[in-house]
Structures are given as C-alpha cells and as structure tokens.
Amino acid sequence: MIKSFFFVARLAAAWFGLFVLLAMFAQAIPALAHEDTGPLFLVALIVVAIVITHAFSHLRRVRLIAGEVNASTLSNRQRRQIEMPFDADEAFDLLDAAVRELPRTFELESARDSLQVRAKVRRPGLQGRHALSPATVYHWWLGTTRNQILATVTPGEGTSRITLICEPDTGAWSDWFRVDEGTNLENAEALVRAITRRVAERRRHERAAVTRTVVEKELAVAKLSLLHAQVEPHFLYNTLASAQYLTRNDPPRADEMLGHLIDFLRRSLPRTEDSLSTLGDELDRSRAYLEILKLRMGDRLSLQLDVPEELRALPLPPMMLQTLVENAIKHGLEPKPGGGTVWILARRGEHSIAITVADDGLGFNAQTAGTGIGLRNLRERLHLVYGGGAVLSIVANFPNGVAATLTIPSLQQEEAEHA
C-alpha cells in the first residue's frame, strides 16, 4: 500500500512541478508577468487528476498481471533473462517464433548473425475511444501509443541465455510523467510463457523420440533373441535324419555330424549378458553349420576361411553372419547341381572393417530369389546398432554367384582392444 501511495504521489508531484516551472517561466517574461495564472493552475489540476487516474489504472493492471506490486512490477521497463538448454541457433529460432506470435507486433527485425530480435508492439486500449477524450490526448501527447521489444541471445557451451527488454518506445525521461498501464509487464510475461512452453514442447518431443528409440531397440533385441534361439526346423530334421542314417552305415561320420550339431546348437542359445556377440563366435557357429552341410552334401560343398586372428574379437550382432551364410547355401549352392564354394573373409580398412560372405552358386535369378525379409531385417539391425555407420552391400560375384559384404566402423574393434 505504501509503495502504491508513493508511486502515485511521485507521478502527481512530477506533473505539478512541471506546471510550477511553467508558471515561474511565464512570470519571468515581462509580457506575461501580469497575466492571470489561474487558468494554468486549472489545467494543471485537470492534468494531475488524469495522471492520478491512469496511475491507479496502472496499479490495478500490475496487480492483476503479477499478483503483487513492487518496484520491479511497477516499472514501465521490464527485463527478463531466460536460461535455455539449447545452442544459440535453436534458442534464436524459439525466440524469433515467440516474438512473431505476440499480439499487435509489427516492424519486426530479426538478425541471426547478431542473435538479436527487435519489434514494435502497439499498445491496446485506445481502439474505440474518442479522438478528443482525455485518455487519447494523454497517450498521444506523450507518444506512448506503442512499446518496443529488444531480445538478445547470448551463446554458451551447449546452453544459451535470452535477455528480454520490454519498454515504451520513448526516452527513459518519460517514465517520470507517464505509466504504460502494465503493457510491458504483460508483454514480458507473455514472451516468457511462450518461450517456456516451446522449450517444454521440444523436451516432450525429445523424450518421446527417446522412448520410441528405446522401444524399437527393445523390440529389435527381442526379435534378435528369438532369431538367435530358433533353428530352422528343416535343417534340424534333415541333420538328425542324416545322423540316424550314418549311425547305421558310417558311425564315425555320424559322430562327427552330431558333434558339429551340438556345437551349432550351443552357440545358437540366446546371450543374456549383452546383445552383442563377436566375429569369432559367429564364425565358429557358421563353420559348425557348414561342416554339417558338408557331411550331407559331400564334395558338392567346400569352405574357404580368411579371417585374421586379431579380428575375431570384433563385436558383432549375433546371427548376422549366419544369415548371410544361410542365404549363400539356400539360394546359391543347394539349387546348383554341382554345388560350389563358400568364402568367408574379413579385412580391416582405415576406418572400417569389411566382412564378406561369397559363393559361386547360381547368382541372381528368379528361381533363387527369396522374399528379402531376412536381408531387410539385417539392415534394420545394422541401423539400430551402428546408426548410419554400417552398410550391407550385395553384388554379383565373378564369374558367378553372389558376394555380400558387411562394412562396420572399426571404432567398435578399437574399444574392445582398449578394454
């Protein structure tokens, strides 16, 4: 209450003092020295009454907007600082959009290089009033029909700070003689709310994206575990049937086949400690699989391995190599009357490691083409594990057959070596 009283008294005193100075100036001029100053003091009383009315209106609006009255909320010039968890460009975009959507904004100047936004804002409350009403004359006389906004972004390391200044479009001296009826306080609070809402919305989108990514990864891991655990029924039935036949006719080969089958099944069990296998484990699984097929296919299948020992520790999602080997057999060599060879090679490049599964089977043709689901799933798993850093390429092998190459970042291998 005391602050409100002194605020109104200060404005009334400033105007009354102005008219006293005018009266003293008039008395100092000989031509006006004998004139009656009564009309001047009458005008002074009327103006002071209007000023007091607007001062109380200002107090009421400030109390409605801010909920309290103090030196900060009563000021015609409002300053706000907002810490942003974004870099300068993102913070500038949020600020620019918030200022543009502020009601009655015009003459907006947006300078991205200097990270500044300037705008003029028309003051409400004059529409519909008579041109000669005391309030309209009061506003136009002091030039208070519009406010201005100056907003600056100060960049930091991964964060930014927005400084907002909302003030009348007049010099600071005019604060002694007029009030803005809370319009700059209203503009400052509106901009803070708009920026805060946009930051919260951006955070919600980020959290939703993270949640989607986590769910997608969990789903991929679940699918991968299922794929890891399953064994193709036809392969298992045929292998057991072959082992049963060999048990009666060639026990040593039957024992060898069952040993490879046990090794293959043991390495096909789901991994519970982590989602990644190694190139060595995947190579042993694929070799056990191919050794079983060699016993079944005989001389129709041969295997060539060329994988450096230092690359066996390379982290690799399980079943990727196995998928490529199964494709080489199913679509390349099994349908081929004379069979052929499967090559598994691994090479380290400057920034990546290439793993190739090649065959000299039937190659690309309508008879051997599959549905493509396995390769599509493989590419999706590559993207989930490595992002855009891994590539699967499939080309024709020379003189015939197909060569499938996985290219993955070597950073994974470097981390394993330093662990």
ROBA-305958 format. One record per residue: residue in one letter; z, y, x of N, C-alpha, C in turn. Coordinates in steps of 0.2 Angstrom, whole numbers, padded with zeros to 4 digits, always signed. Example, Ala and Ser with C-alpha at 12.3 -4.5 7.8 and 13.67 -1.06 7.14 Angstrom:
2
A+0039-0028+0066+0039-0022+0062+0039-0016+0066S+0035-0011+0064+0036-0005+0068+0039+0000+0064
***
This chain:
419
M+0000-0006+0004+0000+0000+0000+0000+0006+0004I+0004+0006+0010+0004+0012+0014-0002+0013+0018K-0006+0008+0020-0012+0008+0023-0017+0011+0018S-0017+0009+0012-0022+0012+0007-0020+0019+0006F-0014+0021+0006-0012+0028+0005-0015+0032+0010F-0014+0030+0017-0016+0034+0022-0024+0034+0023F-0027+0029+0021-0034+0029+0021-0037+0034+0016V-0034+0034+0010-0037+0039+0005-0035+0046+0008A-0029+0047+0010-0027+0054+0012-0031+0056+0018R-0033+0052+0023-0037+0054+0028-0044+0056+0026L-0047+0053+0021-0054+0055+0019-0053+0062+0015A-0048+0062+0011-0047+0069+0007-0046+0074+0012A-0041+0073+0017-0040+0078+0022-0046+0080+0026A-0050+0075+0028-0056+0077+0032-0061+0082+0028W-0062+0080+0021-0066+0084+0017-0063+0091+0016F-0056+0091+0015-0053+0098+0013-0053+0102+0020G-0052+0099+0025-0053+0103+0032-0060+0105+0033L-0065+0102+0031-0072+0104+0031-0073+0110+0027F-0070+0110+0021-0071+0116+0017-0067+0122+0019V-0061+0121+0022-0057+0126+0025-0061+0129+0031L-0064+0125+0035-0068+0128+0041-0074+0132+0038L-0077+0130+0032-0082+0134+0029-0080+0140+0027A-0074+0140+0024-0071+0147+0021-0069+0151+0027M-0066+0149+0032-0065+0153+0038-0071+0156+0041F-0077+0152+0041-0083+0154+0044-0086+0160+0040A-0085+0159+0033-0088+0164+0028-0084+0170+0029Q-0077+0170+0030-0073+0176+0031-0075+0180+0038A-0077+0176+0042-0079+0179+0049-0086+0183+0049I-0090+0182+0043-0096+0185+0043-0095+0191+0039P-0096+0197+0041-0095+0204+0038-0098+0204+0031A-0104+0201+0030-0107+0202+0023-0104+0197+0018L-0100+0192+0020-0097+0188+0016-0089+0189+0016A-0087+0193+0020-0080+0194+0020-0076+0196+0014H-0080+0200+0010-0077+0202+0004-0079+0198-0003E-0082+0193-0001-0084+0189-0007-0079+0184-0009D-0079+0183-0016-0073+0179-0019-0074+0171-0016T-0069+0168-0013-0069+0161-0011-0067+0156-0016G-0066+0159-0022-0064+0154-0027-0069+0149-0029P-0075+0151-0030-0080+0145-0031-0080+0140-0026L-0079+0142-0019-0080+0137-0014-0074+0132-0014F-0068+0135-0016-0062+0130-0016-0063+0126-0023L-0066+0128-0028-0068+0124-0034-0072+0119-0032V-0078+0120-0028-0082+0115-0026-0078+0110-0021A-0074+0113-0017-0070+0108-0013-0066+0103-0017L-0063+0106-0022-0058+0102-0026-0063+0096-0029I-0068+0098-0032-0073+0093-0035-0075+0088-0030V-0077+0090-0024-0080+0085-0019-0074+0081-0017V-0068+0083-0016-0062+0079-0014-0061+0074-0019A-0061+0076-0026-0060+0072-0031-0065+0066-0031I-0071+0067-0030-0076+0062-0029-0075+0058-0024V-0073+0060-0018-0072+0056-0012-0066+0052-0013I-0060+0054-0016-0055+0050-0018-0057+0044-0023T-0061+0046-0028-0063+0041-0032-0067+0035-0028H-0071+0037-0024-0075+0032-0020-0071+0029-0015A-0066+0032-0013-0061+0029-0008-0057+0023-0012F-0055+0024-0018-0051+0019-0022-0056+0014-0024S-0063+0015-0025-0068+0010-0026-0069+0006-0020H-0069+0009-0014-0069+0005-0008-0063+0001-0007L-0057+0003-0008-0051-0001-0008-0052-0007-0012R-0054-0006-0018-0054-0012-0023-0059-0017-0021R-0065-0015-0019-0070-0020-0017-0068-0023-0011V-0065-0020-0006-0062-0023+0000-0057-0029-0002R-0053-0027-0006-0048-0032-0008-0051-0038-0012L-0056-0037-0016-0059-0042-0019-0063-0047-0014I-0066-0044-0009-0070-0047-0004-0066-0051+0000A-0061-0047+0004-0057-0050+0009-0051-0053+0007G-0048-0051+0001-0042-0053-0001-0036-0050+0002E-0037-0045+0006-0032-0041+0009-0035-0035+0012V-0031-0030+0013-0033-0023+0015-0029-0022+0022N-0033-0021+0027-0030-0019+0033-0036-0015+0037A-0034-0013+0043-0038-0008+0047-0045-0011+0048S-0045-0018+0049-0052-0021+0050-0056-0022+0044T-0053-0024+0038-0057-0025+0032-0059-0018+0029L-0055-0012+0030-0057-0006+0028-0062-0002+0031S-0064-0005+0038-0069-0001+0042-0076-0002+0039N-0080+0004+0040-0087+0004+0037-0091-0001+0042R-0088-0002+0048-0092-0005+0053-0089-0012+0055Q-0092-0018+0053-0089-0024+0054-0093-0028+0060R-0089-0031+0064-0091-0035+0069-0088-0042+0069R-0093-0047+0070-0091-0054+0070-0094-0058+0076Q-0090-0063+0078-0093-0067+0083-0092-0074+0081I-0098-0078+0082-0098-0085+0079-0100-0089+0085E-0096-0094+0087-0097-0099+0092-0102-0105+0089M-0107-0106+0092-0112-0111+0090-0113-0117+0095P-0113-0123+0092-0113-0129+0097-0121-0131+0098F-0125-0126+0098-0132-0127+0100-0134-0122+0105D-0140-0124+0108-0143-0120+0113-0145-0113+0110A-0148-0109+0114-0149-0102+0112-0155-0102+0107D-0160-0106+0108-0166-0106+0104-0164-0108+0097E-0160-0114+0096-0158-0116+0090-0154-0111+0086A-0149-0108+0090-0145-0103+0087-0149-0097+0084F-0154-0095+0088-0158-0090+0086-0162-0091+0080D-0164-0097+0079-0168-0099+0073-0163-0099+0067L-0157-0102+0068-0152-0101+0062-0150-0094+0060L-0149-0090+0065-0148-0083+0064-0153-0079+0061D-0159-0080+0063-0165-0077+0060-0166-0079+0053A-0165-0085+0051-0166-0088+0044-0161-0085+0040A-0155-0084+0042-0149-0082+0038-0150-0074+0037V-0152-0070+0042-0153-0063+0041-0159-0062+0036R-0164-0066+0036-0170-0065+0032-0168-0067+0025E-0164-0071+0024-0162-0073+0017-0156-0068+0014L-0154-0064+0018-0149-0059+0015-0152-0055+0010P-0149-0054+0004-0152-0049-0001-0153-0042+0001R-0159-0039-0001-0161-0032+0000-0162-0031+0007T-0164-0036+0011-0166-0035+0018-0173-0032+0019F-0174-0028+0023-0181-0025+0024-0181-0023+0032E-0187-0021+0034-0188-0019+0041-0185-0023+0046L-0186-0030+0045-0183-0035+0050-0187-0035+0056E-0184-0035+0062-0187-0035+0068-0183-0041+0072S-0187-0046+0074-0185-0052+0077-0188-0053+0084A-0184-0052+0089-0186-0053+0096-0183-0059+0099R-0187-0064+0100-0185-0070+0103-0183-0070+0110D-0187-0066+0114-0186-0066+0121-0179-0062+0122S-0177-0057+0119-0171-0054+0120-0166-0057+0116L-0167-0062+0111-0162-0065+0107-0159-0060+0102Q-0162-0055+0100-0160-0050+0095-0163-0050+0089V-0160-0049+0083-0162-0048+0077-0159-0041+0074R-0164-0037+0072-0162-0031+0068-0165-0030+0061A-0161-0027+0057-0164-0027+0050-0160-0021+0046K-0163-0018+0042-0161-0014+0037-0159-0017+0030V-0153-0015+0027-0151-0018+0021-0150-0012+0016R-0153-0012+0010-0152-0007+0005-0145-0009+0002R-0142-0003+0001-0135-0004-0002-0136-0004-0010P-0132-0009-0013-0133-0009-0020-0129-0004-0024G-0130-0003-0030-0125+0001-0034-0129+0007-0036L-0134+0009-0033-0137+0016-0035-0143+0015-0041Q-0145+0008-0041-0150+0007-0046-0148+0009-0053G-0152+0012-0057-0150+0014-0064-0145+0020-0065R-0143+0023-0060-0139+0029-0060-0144+0035-0061H-0141+0040-0064-0145+0047-0065-0146+0050-0058A-0151+0053-0057-0153+0056-0051-0148+0061-0049L-0145+0065-0054-0141+0071-0053-0133+0069-0054S-0132+0062-0054-0125+0060-0055-0121+0062-0049P-0115+0063-0049-0111+0064-0043-0111+0059-0038A-0111+0052-0040-0111+0047-0035-0118+0047-0032T-0123+0048-0035-0130+0048-0032-0131+0054-0027V-0128+0060-0029-0129+0065-0025-0124+0064-0019Y-0119+0061-0020-0114+0060-0014-0117+0055-0009H-0121+0050-0012-0124+0045-0007-0130+0048-0003W-0134+0051-0007-0140+0054-0004-0138+0060+0001W-0133+0064-0001-0131+0069+0004-0129+0067+0011L-0125+0061+0011-0123+0058+0017-0128+0053+0020G-0133+0052+0017-0138+0047+0020-0135+0040+0020T-0131+0038+0015-0128+0031+0015-0131+0026+0010T-0138+0027+0009-0141+0023+0004-0143+0016+0007R-0142+0015+0014-0144+0009+0017-0139+0007+0023N-0138+0001+0024-0135-0001+0030-0139-0005+0035Q-0137-0007+0041-0141-0010+0046-0137-0016+0049I-0141-0020+0052-0138-0026+0055-0141-0027+0062L-0137-0028+0067-0139-0030+0074-0135-0036+0075A-0139-0041+0077-0137-0048+0078-0140-0050+0085T-0135-0053+0090-0137-0055+0096-0135-0061+0098V-0139-0066+0101-0137-0072+0103-0135-0072+0111T-0130-0074+0113-0128-0075+0120-0128-0082+0122P-0133-0084+0126-0133-0091+0128-0127-0093+0133G-0126-0100+0132-0121-0103+0137-0123-0110+0139E-0119-0114+0142-0121-0120+0144-0120-0125+0138G-0126-0126+0134-0126-0131+0129-0123-0128+0122T-0120-0122+0123-0117-0118+0117-0120-0111+0117S-0119-0107+0111-0121-0100+0111-0116-0097+0107R-0116-0090+0108-0112-0086+0104-0116-0080+0100I-0115-0080+0094-0119-0075+0090-0114-0069+0088T-0116-0063+0090-0112-0057+0089-0116-0053+0083L-0112-0052+0078-0115-0048+0072-0112-0042+0071I-0116-0036+0070-0113-0030+0069-0117-0027+0063C-0113-0026+0057-0115-0023+0051-0112-0017+0050E-0116-0011+0049-0114-0005+0049-0118+0000+0045P-0116+0006+0043-0120+0010+0040-0126+0013+0044D-0131+0015+0041-0137+0017+0045-0136+0025+0046T-0130+0027+0049-0129+0034+0050-0124+0034+0057G-0123+0040+0059-0119+0040+0065-0112+0038+0064A-0108+0037+0069-0101+0035+0068-0097+0041+0066W-0099+0047+0067-0095+0053+0064-0094+0053+0057S-0099+0050+0053-0099+0050+0046-0094+0046+0043D-0091+0041+0047-0085+0037+0045-0079+0041+0043W-0079+0048+0045-0073+0052+0043-0074+0055+0036F-0080+0055+0034-0081+0058+0027-0084+0053+0022R-0085+0047+0023-0088+0043+0018-0086+0036+0019V-0086+0032+0013-0085+0025+0013-0091+0021+0011D-0092+0015+0013-0098+0011+0012-0096+0006+0006E-0090+0007+0002-0088+0003-0003-0089-0005-0002G-0087-0006+0004-0087-0014+0006-0093-0017+0007T-0099-0014+0007-0105-0017+0008-0106-0020+0014N-0104-0017+0020-0105-0020+0026-0100-0026+0027L-0094-0026+0025-0090-0031+0025-0093-0037+0021E-0096-0036+0015-0099-0041+0011-0105-0044+0015N-0109-0040+0018-0115-0042+0022-0112-0047+0028A-0107-0045+0032-0104-0048+0037-0102-0055+0035E-0098-0055+0029-0095-0062+0027-0101-0066+0024A-0106-0063+0021-0112-0067+0019-0116-0070+0024L-0117-0067+0030-0120-0070+0036-0116-0075+0039V-0109-0074+0039-0105-0079+0042-0105-0086+0038R-0105-0085+0032-0106-0091+0027-0112-0094+0028A-0118-0090+0028-0124-0093+0028-0125-0097+0035I-0123-0094+0041-0124-0097+0047-0119-0104+0047T-0113-0103+0045-0109-0109+0045-0112-0114+0040R-0114-0113+0035-0117-0118+0030-0123-0121+0034R-0127-0117+0037-0133-0120+0041-0131-0125+0047V-0126-0123+0050-0123-0127+0055-0120-0134+0053A-0117-0133+0047-0114-0139+0044-0119-0144+0041E-0125-0141+0039-0130-0144+0036-0134-0148+0042R-0135-0144+0048-0138-0148+0054-0133-0153+0056R-0127-0152+0056-0122-0158+0058-0123-0164+0053R-0123-0162+0047-0124-0168+0042-0130-0172+0043H-0136-0168+0045-0142-0172+0046-0141-0176+0053E-0138-0173+0058-0137-0177+0064-0133-0183+0063R-0127-0182+0059-0123-0188+0058-0127-0193+0054A-0131-0191+0049-0135-0196+0045-0140-0199+0049A-0143-0196+0054-0148-0199+0059-0144-0204+0063V-0138-0202+0066-0134-0207+0070-0133-0213+0066T-0130-0212+0060-0129-0218+0055-0135-0222+0054R-0140-0219+0053-0146-0223+0052-0148-0227+0058T-0147-0224+0064-0149-0227+0070-0144-0233+0071V-0138-0232+0070-0133-0237+0071-0134-0243+0066V-0136-0241+0060-0138-0247+0055-0144-0250+0057E-0149-0247+0060-0155-0250+0062-0154-0254+0068K-0150-0252+0073-0148-0256+0078-0144-0262+0076E-0139-0261+0072-0135-0267+0070-0140-0272+0066L-0144-0270+0062-0149-0274+0059-0154-0278+0064A-0156-0274+0069-0160-0277+0074-0156-0282+0078V-0150-0281+0079-0146-0286+0083-0145-0292+0079A-0144-0291+0072-0143-0297+0068-0149-0301+0067K-0155-0298+0067-0161-0301+0067-0162-0305+0073L-0160-0301+0079-0161-0304+0085-0157-0310+0086S-0150-0310+0084-0146-0316+0084-0149-0322+0080L-0151-0320+0074-0154-0325+0070-0160-0329+0074L-0164-0324+0077-0170-0327+0080-0168-0331+0086H-0163-0328+0090-0160-0332+0096-0158-0339+0094A-0154-0339+0088-0151-0345+0086-0156-0351+0084Q-0162-0348+0081-0166-0353+0077-0171-0356+0082V-0173-0362+0081-0178-0366+0084-0183-0368+0079E-0189-0368+0081-0195-0369+0077-0194-0377+0075P-0193-0378+0068-0192-0385+0066-0198-0390+0068H-0204-0388+0068-0209-0392+0070-0209-0394+0078F-0207-0389+0082-0206-0390+0089-0200-0395+0090L-0195-0394+0086-0189-0399+0087-0191-0406+0084Y-0194-0406+0079-0196-0413+0076-0201-0417+0081N-0206-0413+0083-0211-0416+0087-0208-0418+0094T-0203-0414+0096-0200-0416+0103-0195-0422+0102L-0192-0423+0096-0187-0428+0095-0192-0435+0094A-0197-0434+0090-0202-0439+0089-0205-0442+0096S-0207-0437+0100-0209-0439+0107-0204-0443+0111A-0198-0440+0110-0192-0443+0114-0191-0450+0112Q-0191-0451+0105-0190-0458+0102-0195-0463+0105Y-0201-0460+0105-0207-0465+0107-0206-0466+0114L-0204-0461+0118-0204-0463+0126-0198-0467+0127T-0193-0467+0123-0187-0471+0124-0189-0478+0124R-0194-0480+0120-0196-0487+0120-0201-0489+0125N-0205-0484+0127-0210-0485+0131-0210-0483+0138D-0206-0477+0139-0205-0474+0146-0198-0471+0146P-0193-0474+0147-0186-0472+0147-0185-0466+0152P-0188-0466+0158-0186-0460+0162-0189-0454+0160R-0195-0454+0157-0198-0448+0154-0195-0446+0148A-0192-0450+0144-0188-0449+0138-0182-0445+0140D-0179-0448+0146-0173-0445+0148-0174-0438+0151E-0180-0437+0154-0182-0430+0156-0183-0425+0151M-0186-0428+0146-0188-0424+0140-0181-0421+0136L-0177-0426+0135-0170-0424+0132-0166-0419+0136G-0167-0420+0143-0163-0415+0147-0166-0408+0146H-0173-0408+0146-0176-0401+0145-0174-0398+0138L-0174-0403+0133-0172-0401+0126-0165-0398+0126I-0160-0402+0129-0153-0399+0129-0153-0393+0133D-0156-0392+0138-0156-0385+0142-0159-0380+0138F-0165-0381+0134-0168-0376+0130-0163-0374+0124L-0160-0379+0121-0155-0378+0115-0149-0374+0118R-0147-0376+0123-0141-0372+0126-0142-0365+0127R-0148-0364+0130-0150-0357+0132-0152-0353+0126S-0153-0356+0120-0155-0353+0114-0149-0351+0109L-0143-0353+0111-0137-0351+0107-0136-0343+0108P-0134-0340+0102-0133-0333+0102-0128-0331+0108R-0129-0325+0111-0124-0322+0115-0120-0318+0112T-0113-0319+0112-0108-0315+0109-0106-0309+0113E-0106-0309+0119-0103-0304+0123-0107-0298+0124D-0114-0298+0124-0118-0292+0124-0125-0294+0121S-0129-0289+0120-0135-0291+0116-0141-0292+0121L-0140-0291+0128-0145-0292+0132-0144-0298+0136S-0150-0301+0138-0150-0307+0142-0152-0305+0149T-0155-0309+0153-0158-0307+0160-0164-0311+0160L-0169-0308+0165-0175-0311+0166-0174-0318+0168G-0169-0319+0172-0168-0326+0175-0167-0331+0169D-0162-0329+0165-0160-0334+0159-0166-0335+0155E-0170-0329+0153-0176-0330+0149-0181-0334+0152L-0182-0334+0159-0187-0338+0162-0185-0345+0162D-0178-0347+0163-0176-0354+0163-0177-0357+0156R-0176-0353+0150-0177-0355+0144-0184-0357+0142S-0189-0352+0145-0196-0353+0144-0198-0359+0148R-0196-0360+0154-0198-0365+0158-0196-0372+0155A-0189-0372+0152-0187-0378+0148-0192-0380+0143Y-0194-0375+0139-0198-0376+0133-0205-0378+0136L-0208-0375+0141-0214-0378+0144-0214-0385+0147E-0208-0386+0150-0208-0393+0153-0208-0398+0147I-0205-0397+0141-0205-0401+0136-0212-0402+0134L-0216-0397+0133-0223-0397+0131-0227-0400+0136K-0226-0400+0142-0230-0403+0147-0229-0411+0147L-0223-0413+0145-0222-0420+0144-0226-0423+0138R-0226-0418+0133-0230-0420+0127-0238-0419+0128M-0240-0414+0131-0247-0413+0132-0250-0416+0138G-0246-0418+0143-0248-0421+0149-0252-0416+0153D-0258-0419+0156-0262-0415+0160-0265-0409+0157R-0265-0408+0150-0268-0403+0147-0264-0396+0148L-0258-0396+0151-0254-0390+0152-0251-0390+0159S-0252-0384+0162-0249-0383+0168-0246-0376+0168L-0241-0375+0173-0237-0369+0173-0237-0366+0180Q-0238-0360+0180-0238-0356+0187-0233-0350+0186L-0228-0350+0190-0222-0345+0190-0223-0341+0196D-0222-0335+0196-0222-0330+0201-0218-0324+0200V-0211-0325+0200-0206-0320+0199-0201-0320+0205P-0201-0314+0208-0197-0313+0214-0190-0314+0212E-0186-0317+0217-0179-0319+0215-0175-0313+0214E-0176-0307+0217-0172-0301+0216-0173-0298+0208L-0178-0300+0205-0179-0298+0198-0176-0302+0193R-0173-0308+0195-0170-0312+0190-0164-0309+0186A-0161-0304+0190-0155-0301+0187-0157-0295+0182L-0163-0294+0181-0166-0288+0177-0163-0289+0170P-0160-0285+0167-0158-0285+0160-0164-0285+0155L-0164-0290+0150-0170-0291+0146-0167-0293+0139P-0170-0290+0134-0168-0293+0127-0170-0300+0126P-0166-0304+0123-0167-0311+0123-0173-0313+0118M-0176-0318+0120-0182-0321+0116-0188-0317+0116M-0189-0311+0120-0195-0308+0121-0200-0312+0125L-0198-0314+0131-0202-0318+0135-0204-0325+0131Q-0199-0328+0128-0200-0334+0124-0206-0333+0119T-0206-0327+0115-0211-0325+0110-0218-0325+0113L-0218-0322+0119-0225-0322+0122-0227-0329+0125V-0223-0333+0127-0225-0340+0129-0227-0344+0123E-0223-0343+0118-0225-0347+0112-0232-0345+0109N-0233-0339+0109-0240-0336+0107-0245-0339+0112A-0244-0339+0118-0249-0342+0123-0250-0349+0121I-0245-0353+0120-0246-0360+0118-0249-0361+0111K-0247-0358+0106-0249-0359+0099-0256-0357+0098H-0257-0351+0101-0264-0348+0099-0269-0348+0105G-0267-0350+0111-0272-0351+0116-0273-0358+0119L-0268-0362+0120-0269-0368+0124-0269-0374+0119E-0264-0374+0114-0264-0380+0110-0271-0381+0106P-0274-0376+0103-0280-0377+0100-0286-0379+0105K-0285-0378+0111-0290-0379+0116-0291-0386+0118P-0296-0390+0117-0297-0397+0118-0295-0399+0125G-0296-0395+0130-0295-0397+0137-0288-0394+0140G-0284-0390+0135-0278-0387+0137-0279-0381+0142G-0275-0380+0147-0275-0375+0152-0269-0373+0155T-0268-0367+0157-0263-0365+0162-0259-0359+0159V-0253-0359+0159-0249-0353+0158-0246-0350+0164W-0247-0343+0165-0244-0340+0171-0239-0335+0168I-0233-0335+0172-0228-0330+0171-0227-0326+0177L-0228-0320+0177-0227-0316+0183-0223-0310+0182A-0220-0307+0187-0216-0301+0187-0217-0297+0193R-0218-0291+0192-0219-0286+0198-0215-0280+0197R-0212-0277+0202-0209-0270+0202-0214-0265+0204G-0214-0260+0200-0218-0254+0201-0213-0248+0204E-0216-0242+0205-0212-0237+0207-0206-0235+0202H-0208-0235+0196-0203-0233+0191-0202-0238+0185S-0206-0244+0186-0205-0248+0180-0206-0255+0183I-0205-0260+0179-0206-0267+0181-0210-0270+0175A-0216-0274+0178-0220-0277+0173-0219-0285+0173I-0219-0288+0167-0218-0295+0166-0224-0297+0162T-0228-0302+0165-0234-0304+0162-0234-0311+0160V-0236-0313+0154-0237-0320+0152-0245-0320+0150A-0248-0324+0154-0256-0325+0153-0257-0332+0152D-0263-0334+0149-0266-0340+0148-0273-0340+0149D-0276-0346+0150-0284-0347+0150-0286-0351+0144G-0283-0349+0138-0284-0353+0132-0291-0350+0128L-0290-0350+0122-0296-0349+0118-0297-0341+0117G-0292-0337+0119-0293-0330+0119-0293-0327+0111F-0296-0321+0111-0296-0318+0104-0301-0321+0100N-0299-0324+0094-0304-0326+0089-0301-0327+0083A-0305-0327+0077-0302-0328+0071-0298-0334+0069Q-0300-0340+0073-0296-0346+0072-0289-0346+0075T-0288-0342+0080-0282-0342+0084-0277-0336+0082A-0280-0332+0078-0276-0326+0076-0270-0327+0072G-0265-0325+0073-0259-0326+0069-0258-0320+0064T-0252-0319+0061-0250-0314+0057-0248-0307+0060G-0246-0308+0067-0245-0302+0071-0237-0300+0070I-0234-0303+0065-0227-0301+0064-0222-0302+0070G-0223-0307+0074-0219-0308+0080-0220-0303+0085L-0226-0301+0086-0228-0295+0091-0225-0289+0088R-0226-0287+0082-0224-0281+0079-0216-0281+0079N-0212-0286+0078-0205-0286+0079-0203-0285+0086L-0207-0288+0091-0206-0287+0098-0206-0280+0100R-0212-0276+0097-0212-0269+0099-0207-0265+0096E-0204-0267+0090-0199-0263+0087-0192-0264+0091R-0191-0270+0093-0185-0271+0098-0186-0268+0104L-0192-0268+0107-0193-0264+0113-0191-0256+0112H-0193-0254+0106-0192-0247+0105-0184-0245+0104L-0181-0250+0101-0174-0249+0100-0170-0249+0106V-0172-0254+0111-0168-0255+0117-0170-0249+0122Y-0176-0248+0123-0179-0243+0128-0181-0237+0126G-0182-0236+0119-0185-0229+0117-0192-0230+0118G-0195-0224+0121-0202-0224+0122-0203-0226+0129G-0198-0229+0133-0199-0230+0140-0202-0237+0141A-0203-0241+0136-0206-0248+0137-0213-0249+0133V-0217-0253+0135-0224-0254+0132-0225-0261+0132L-0228-0264+0127-0231-0270+0127-0239-0269+0126S-0242-0272+0131-0250-0272+0131-0253-0279+0131I-0258-0280+0127-0261-0287+0126-0268-0286+0127V-0271-0289+0132-0278-0288+0134-0281-0295+0135A-0288-0295+0135-0291-0302+0137-0290-0303+0144N-0289-0310+0145-0289-0312+0152-0295-0314+0155F-0296-0314+0161-0303-0316+0164-0302-0323+0168P-0307-0327+0166-0313-0327+0162-0312-0328+0155N-0306-0331+0153-0305-0332+0146-0297-0332+0145G-0295-0332+0139-0288-0332+0137-0285-0325+0136V-0279-0324+0136-0275-0318+0134-0270-0317+0139A-0269-0310+0141-0263-0308+0145-0259-0303+0142A-0253-0304+0141-0248-0300+0138-0243-0297+0143T-0242-0291+0143-0238-0288+0148-0233-0283+0145L-0226-0285+0147-0221-0280+0145-0219-0276+0151T-0219-0269+0150-0218-0264+0155-0212-0261+0153I-0206-0261+0157-0200-0258+0155-0197-0254+0161P-0193-0249+0160-0191-0245+0165-0187-0249+0170S-0187-0247+0177-0184-0250+0182-0177-0248+0182L-0175-0242+0179-0168-0240+0179-0163-0245+0177Q-0165-0250+0172-0160-0255+0170-0159-0259+0176Q-0164-0261+0180-0163-0265+0186-0158-0262+0191E-0159-0255+0192-0155-0252+0197-0148-0251+0195E-0147-0250+0188-0140-0250+0186-0136-0257+0187A-0140-0263+0186-0137-0269+0187-0136-0270+0194E-0140-0268+0199-0139-0269+0206-0133-0265+0208H-0132-0259+0205-0126-0255+0207-0119-0257+0204A-0120-0261+0199-0114-0263+0195-0109-0267+0200
***
